[in-house]
Amino acid sequence: VQLVESGGGLVQAGGSLKLSCVGSGDIFKVERMRWYRQAPGKQRELVASISSSSDTNVGDSVEDRFTISKGNAKNTVYLQMNGLKPEDTGVYFCNLFVRRQGMSGIFDVWGQGTQITVSS
């Protein structure tokens, strides 16, 4: 199973970006999709999550600015980020909990990360 993220880059404060994450491989079912971020010198933090039934949660620091959603394409998740602030700078990671074809259990899969830099 592989995850490929895209959509990162440099943006001015107040701007918007949309991250995409596409899972491929022997995924049978996605149980939960999450976006994390890690700022320089800080621990990785959960930004937003969406369940298989499309229940969503976003972190307090990004509430009302970030939206997580599933794509029409299978195994795709987005993170729409509006009103970006310099403190949103960091590496953003996609994380999926998946069931794999012919295998039992749930697998925790991570993308390689994509850099977001917000200039003031």
Salt bridges, closest charged atoms under 4 A:
ASP26 OD1 - ARG100 NE 3.07
GLU31 OE2 - LYS29 NZ 3.88
GLU31 OE2 - ARG99 NE 2.59
GLU45 OE2 - ARG37 NE 2.67
ASP88 OD1 - ARG37 NH1 2.82
ASP88 OD2 - ARG65 NH1 2.70
